[in-house]
Amino acid sequence: MESNKICRSCLRNTENLRNIFSTEEILGQHVQLSEILASCFSVLITKNDGYSENICLKCFQLAKLSYLFRKLLKALQQRKTCREHYDILR
């Protein structure tokens, strides 16, 4: 089995893969997939670490959804914090 055809996340052998060091546009920002995995799942990914550098489309979609959900939660928390500071100043 060729390691470049294996999903790093679920270990499935598939042709439809995305390189984890490629950049994706999400909410108007260019984000590297490895950064998404690192920020959402605390996984350190480096080139030439002996693991596949690809993830399948299903895992990519799950990672992207997790990233969007994390950004939403952070934005809501920031909004709440801003509102609390505003209330203190009034």
N, C-alpha and C positions, 0 to 999 in steps of 0.2 A: 504494500500500500504506500502510495506517495504521500509524504507528510504535507506537501503543499496543497493536497486535496482534502485534508482533514480539518474539521472545525476545531479550533483551539478550545472552545467552550464546551461543546457537547460531544466532541470526538466523532461526529458523523462524517462519513466519506461522501462527499458531494462535489458536483461541478460548480454550483452556484455559491461562490464565496466572495467575501470582501476582505481586502488586506487591512489588518488592524492599524497599519501605519498610514493609511490613506486618510484624506481629509473629507469630511462631509459637511454640507451646509445645513445647519439646524437653527431655526428661528433667526435666520439672517447672519449667523455666526459660523465661521469655519472652525470645525472641531475635529481633532484627530480621534479615531475610534479608540486607540489605546488610552487616550485621556478620559474618554467616557467610561471605559472599563475601570480605570484607576479611581476616578472620582466617585463612581456609584458603588463599586464593589471592593474597593481597597486592594486591587490587584496590581502589582508592579509588573509592567511589561517592558522588556527591552529587546532590541534587535539582536539576532543571533544568540538567543538564550536556549536554543535547542528545541523549542516548541514551535508548533505551526504558527505562522504569521497571518492566518486567515480565520474568519468566522463565517458561518453559514448565514443566509439571509434571515432565517427564523431567529437565531441568536442576535443578529444585528438589530432586528426589529424590537426584540425584548430589551436590549441594551439602550436603544434610542428612546423607547417608552419610559424606561427607568430614569434616564437622563432628563427627559422632559418633566416627569413627575417630581424629581428632585429640584429642578429649577422652579417649578410651581410652588412647592413647599417653601423654598427659600424666599421667593418673592412675597408670599403671604406673610411669612414671619417678619420680613423687613417692613412690610406695610403696617403690620400690627405694632411693631416697635416704633415706627414713625408716628403712628396715631397716638401711642402712649406718651411719647415725648411732646407732641403737640398739646395733648390734654394737660400735661404738667405745666407747660408754658402759659396756658390760658388763665 
